[in-house]
Structures are given as structure tokens and as C-alpha cells.
Amino acid sequence: SSITMFSIYFLVFVDLFQLSFVFPILPRICENFGGGATQVGMLGSVAAFGEGFAAPILGAWADKHGRRIVFIMACVGSIISSVVIGFANTYLFLLVARFVNGCCGGTMGVAAAFIADVTDDEERPSYMTYFQ
């Protein structure tokens, strides 16, 4: 249904948004922890690394346990890790929380598989076009 597809698209948008929305303020965040350019780069890239690390794991879990439960677990993990990021009081704690947040955001492959599962051969290309 269109509500299901909107939900999948929205989930992927949120995953990508949470990865990148902090980029403009990363220098200020790292400055507050006494860090420099290297720490800004690490903090900016660790979430993307977490996403890349977790995507095949989440995909395998989705194949084994179902797509819906993986989406729910990833959403809950994203919420929890986002709150933890807000309360981080050291740079290392923030870095780990950002990695976990990235791991919970690695759902693009699961979303693509879900779209492939619920669409027929005729409508799949149009839904995948919106997805990409």
C-alpha cells in the first residue's frame, strides 16, 4: 500500500538525515571536547562507517527474522543512540554513540529488499526509482 511505501521512504530519509544533519555543527561540538580537525573528521565519518558495517548484518537478520522486526529494532536503536548522543560527556563516548547510531541506520538494503518483496515486476522499477 502507499502508506507502507511512504513509511519505508520516510525511514530511509531519517536514516540518511541522522547521518548528516550534524555536519555543520561538528566543528563546534569537537571544539567543546577539546578536539581539532582530526576529531571532526572522525566524528563525521564514524556513523557512515557504522552504517556500512551494519548493513550486511541487518540484511542477514532481515532475511532470517523478517524485515519488519529489523526495521523496528533499528528505529528503537536509533532513538536510544540519539538520546545517548545528546548526553555524551566525553568525546570517546560521543564517538561510540555515533557509531551505534550509524549501525542502527544501515537499513537501506533492508528497505530495498522490502520494496522488492511487496511489489510486482511492473511496479518495482518505479518504486525503486523513488527509493534511490
C-alpha positions, -999 to 999 in steps of 0.1 A, spaced: 0 0 0 10 36 -4 12 41 34 37 12 37 58 26 9 57 61 24 68 46 57 98 28 41 108 60 22 105 80 54 126 55 74 154 57 48 152 95 48 155 96 86 185 72 84 203 94 59 193 126 78 206 114 111 239 106 95 244 141 80 224 167 99 252 173 124 279 181 98 275 219 101 280 218 139 306 191 141 335 217 145 317 233 174 310 200 191 346 188 188 358 222 200 337 218 231 355 184 237 389 200 230 393 183 196 405 196 163 401 188 126 410 151 130 383 146 156 358 164 134 366 141 106 364 110 128 331 121 143 317 128 108 327 95 93 322 71 122 284 70 117 288 62 80 313 35 89 288 21 113 261 21 86 284 3 62 295 -22 88 259 -30 99 241 -31 66 250 -67 57 243 -78 92 209 -62 93 202 -76 58 211 -111 70 189 -107 101 161 -94 79 163 -124 57 162 -147 88 138 -130 111 117 -107 89 120 -72 76 96 -56 100 114 -67 132 147 -54 118 131 -20 110 116 -18 145 149 -28 162 168 -3 140 143 25 148 144 18 185 182 16 184 184 50 165 161 66 191 181 53 220 215 61 205 203 96 195 194 103 231 227 89 243 245 112 218 227 142 234 240 132 269 276 123 258 300 140 282 333 128 266 345 127 230 350 89 231 315 83 245 302 105 217 322 87 191 309 53 202 273 65 204 276 79 169 289 46 157 260 28 173 237 53 157 252 46 123 248 9 129 211 13 136 208 34 104 221 8 80 186 -2 67 188 9 31 195 -27 19 166 -40 40 143 -13 26 153 -22 -9 146 -59 -2 113 -50 13 103 -30 -17 113 -59 -39 92 -83 -18 60 -62 -18 59 -50 -54 54 -69 -87 77 -68 -117 58 -40 -134 57 -15 -104 91 -24 -89 111 -1 -111 90 30 -103 92 23 -65 130 17 -67 134 49 -86 118 69 -58 138 49 -33 172 57 -50 
